[in-house]
Amino acid sequence: MFDEAPSDAWAIRFGDGAPAEADRLGRFFAHRSVRRFTPDPVPEALVRALIGAAQSAATSSNLQLWSVVTVQEASRRKRMAELCAGQGHVEGAAWFLAFVADHYRLRHALAGTQDEPDALGTTEMFTVSAIDAALAAERLVCAAESVGLGICYIGAMRNDPVGVAELLGLPHGTIGLFGLCLGWPDETKPAEIKPRLLPDEVWHRETYRTGSVAEYDERMAAFYESQGMDASIPWSRRSGRRTQHRGVGSRHAWGAILRERGFCTGDEEP
Ligand SMILES: Cc1cc2nc3c(=O)[nH]c(=O)nc-3n(C[C@H](O)[C@H](O)[C@H](O)COP(=O)(O)O)c2cc1C
C-alpha cells in the first residue's frame, strides 16, 4: 500500500515534474496521515525498534530532553481519545504514543548535586525539548512508513495538557506535546497524498523574499473537490480561519500551563 513511484508521488504532491534526483529518495514523498486502521496488531518488538529509530535522531547537545508514553489499555485509550477532542483514530489505532517534553529526567538525575541544571527553566530549553521530540517522532514516522505502517499526529493532545498529565502520570518538568496514532492502514479506505506549496515557495535562496500562495490555492481547490469538500473556500482562507481563534480547550493558556509545569520560568531580560 502507498507504493507510488517517487516521481508519481511528487507529481501528486506538487503538480509538476519531479527533479531527476527524486527517484533516489524512495517513498519519502508518499506520506499521508492515516486515520483508518485495520484491527491487526503491531508487534511490540516492532514498536521497540521504532522507538530506537526515534532515539537515533539528532538531539541537541545529546541532551535527549523528551520521552514517549504509550497508552494501550482500553479504558485509558478511551480517556485519551476524549482528551483529544474525541477523535476516533486515537481509539482505533493499534498503538498510541504520547510525545513528552522531558526536563524531569535530567533534573531528577542531578538533584542535590552541584550540577543542578538551572538554565533548563529558560524558554530556549523548552524549545530544545520540543524540537528534539519532533525530530525523534518524525524519524519514527519515516521508519514506520518504510515498513508499511500508517501514522497520524495528534496535536489535539494539547487541548487539555493538565488532563493528559494526569492520565499519563507526568511529573513536574514534563508536558505532553503531541500524540501519534500508529497502525496498519485500512486498504479499503486509503488516505490520499495531500498537495503542498511548491518547493520554491518555501525555499528562499540567500535572503527571504515574499512569494504568493495563489498557485497553491488553485491546486488545493482541485484537491478539495476530489475529496468532496467545499472547493470554493481556498486553502489560505481556511488556514486564516484556523488561526483566527485562540485554540481549542486550554490551548490559549499554553504559556501559563508550561510555566506551571516548570518550563519557561527562567528567562532574563535581553
Ligand atoms: C503536530 C501535528 C499535529 C496534528 N494534529 C492532528 C490531529 O489532532 N488530528 C488529526 O486528524 N490530524 C492531525 N495532524 C495531521 C495534519 O492534519 C496533516 O499532517 C496535514 O493536514 C497534512 O496532511 P498529510 O499528513 O496527509 O500530508 C497533525 C499533524 C501534525 C504535524
Ligand as a Chemical Component Dictionary entry (heavy atoms), coordinates in Angstrom:
data_LIG
# 
_chem_comp.id                   LIG 
_chem_comp.type                 NON-POLYMER 
_chem_comp.pdbx_formal_charge   0 
_chem_comp.three_letter_code    LIG 
# 
loop_
_chem_comp_atom.comp_id 
_chem_comp_atom.atom_id 
_chem_comp_atom.alt_atom_id 
_chem_comp_atom.type_symbol 
_chem_comp_atom.charge 
_chem_comp_atom.model_Cartn_x 
_chem_comp_atom.model_Cartn_y 
_chem_comp_atom.model_Cartn_z 
_chem_comp_atom.pdbx_ordinal 
LIG C1  C1  C 0 1.948  18.343 15.087 1  
LIG C2  C2  C 0 0.763  17.849 14.279 2  
LIG C3  C3  C 0 -0.482 17.741 14.882 3  
LIG C4  C4  C 0 -1.565 17.206 14.189 4  
LIG N1  N1  N 0 -2.754 17.016 14.837 5  
LIG C5  C5  C 0 -3.737 16.337 14.232 6  
LIG C6  C6  C 0 -4.904 15.949 14.953 7  
LIG O1  O1  O 0 -5.083 16.259 16.140 8  
LIG N2  N2  N 0 -5.831 15.211 14.298 9  
LIG C7  C7  C 0 -5.691 14.822 13.002 10 
LIG O2  O2  O 0 -6.562 14.111 12.482 11 
LIG N3  N3  N 0 -4.598 15.184 12.282 12 
LIG C8  C8  C 0 -3.618 15.914 12.860 13 
LIG N4  N4  N 0 -2.482 16.228 12.181 14 
LIG C9  C9  C 0 -2.330 15.833 10.759 15 
LIG C10 C10 C 0 -2.399 17.047 9.837  16 
LIG O3  O3  O 0 -3.729 17.493 9.734  17 
LIG C11 C11 C 0 -1.846 16.622 8.471  18 
LIG O4  O4  O 0 -0.482 16.276 8.617  19 
LIG C12 C12 C 0 -1.972 17.732 7.420  20 
LIG O5  O5  O 0 -3.317 18.027 7.132  21 
LIG C13 C13 C 0 -1.294 17.314 6.127  22 
LIG O6  O6  O 0 -1.858 16.110 5.663  23 
LIG P1  P1  P 0 -0.950 14.824 5.399  24 
LIG O7  O7  O 0 -0.237 14.486 6.688  25 
LIG O8  O8  O 0 -1.901 13.742 4.982  26 
LIG O9  O9  O 0 0.011  15.178 4.322  27 
LIG C14 C14 C 0 -1.406 16.817 12.834 28 
LIG C15 C15 C 0 -0.153 16.977 12.218 29 
LIG C16 C16 C 0 0.904  17.480 12.926 30 
LIG C17 C17 C 0 2.260  17.590 12.255 31 
# 
loop_
_chem_comp_bond.comp_id 
_chem_comp_bond.atom_id_1 
_chem_comp_bond.atom_id_2 
_chem_comp_bond.value_order 
_chem_comp_bond.pdbx_ordinal 
LIG C1  C2  SING 1  
LIG C2  C3  SING 2  
LIG C2  C16 DOUB 3  
LIG C3  C4  DOUB 4  
LIG C4  N1  SING 5  
LIG C4  C14 SING 6  
LIG N1  C5  DOUB 7  
LIG C5  C6  SING 8  
LIG C5  C8  SING 9  
LIG C6  O1  DOUB 10 
LIG C6  N2  SING 11 
LIG N2  C7  SING 12 
LIG C7  O2  DOUB 13 
LIG C7  N3  SING 14 
LIG N3  C8  DOUB 15 
LIG C8  N4  SING 16 
LIG N4  C9  SING 17 
LIG N4  C14 SING 18 
LIG C9  C10 SING 19 
LIG C10 O3  SING 20 
LIG C10 C11 SING 21 
LIG C11 O4  SING 22 
LIG C11 C12 SING 23 
LIG C12 O5  SING 24 
LIG C12 C13 SING 25 
LIG C13 O6  SING 26 
LIG O6  P1  SING 27 
LIG P1  O7  DOUB 28 
LIG P1  O8  SING 29 
LIG P1  O9  SING 30 
LIG C14 C15 DOUB 31 
LIG C15 C16 SING 32 
LIG C16 C17 SING 33 
# 
